[in-house]
Amino acid sequence: MNNQIYFDNNATTKCSKEVFEAMLPYLQNEFGNPSSIYTIGRNVKEQIEIARKNIAKLLNAQENEIIFTSCASESNTTAIMNAVKNNPTKKHIITTKVEHASIIETMHYLEKEGYNITYLSVNEKGRINLKEFENAITNDTLLIAIMMANNEIGNIYPIKEIGSIAKKHNVLFHCDAVQAIGKIKIDVKDLEITTLSLSGHKIHAPKGIGVLYVKENTPFIPLIFGHQEQNRRGGTENASFIIGLGKAAELILEDNYKINDKLKRLRDKMEKEIKENITDTYIYGDLENRLPNTSNIAFKGVKGEELLLVLESFNIYVSTGSACNSKEAEPSHVLTACNANLEEFSPIRISFGKDNTEEEVEQFVKTLINVVGMLRRKK
């Protein structure tokens, strides 16, 4: 579509040209099965291992700690169920009320199986209380599962402190880093993380490829059995997508996170101009400690869903929260946990990517001022 403005990069990013070109040969000419011992199979296997090396470098991990999966939801489920299966005498898990649906729904399943789940609360800014967290740990606690950054409000959580507390109590720590990857430098060793998940389509690689990091010497029972991925995840490798993900990681390493300066500049410019021109504006989340690209913003008396649809008529694409929950009628579980007044301040989420420009921000703000005014006059 011509002249579209896409501000929903936390939902998915556009596959980059470099990633697409890196993948192409392995969709046609280099089609060998990486498990084969002949040349066209070995060539593919070599490229998969280069991708693994790039991902490991991005996380400061070892190559043998990286498992390729179909997506982060698979990685999250695998990590949680692995912890459960390897600790059969323990029945307590700690997570938060603001996790991704793949974590929350796995916890709901485990509750039905007799597990005791502690859902840590957050304050109005979406912050967790570290004292409440540590006090929740018992001798029966087998796993802590807390995300690195929130997909809806952009909050960055104190993962180093959480990892340190988990290590002190000898409890496994799983971290969903899907929204953080590429925006925050991640050192799994320094952060004391046991397992970590990420997804390709958040960093300009394709949909349908993810990673599970598993700290060396962590007992591991696969979710999918088979000889691939060092016997830890069965199924013929999705070679072209793995190679694309490896290229995306390489590009992040080459950029060395400089893109974040641009993303923050765009977000801050947008928020400043919106607040100067639209009254009764509210921004959700921890404004002092959030991802550089994310703004969850509401306008008193304007429904986020209605605003989203009108903006789409101008070829402007934003969201009202997590793409995984967008078809549900229920309000955002993240903002509900923050005790948000969603009747008066129903938000849209704006999330920038590397291809967005200042001109797009200016056009968006100009359109938004007119649309919010129009919707308020209709009341």
Disulfide bonds with the S-S distance in Angstrom:
none
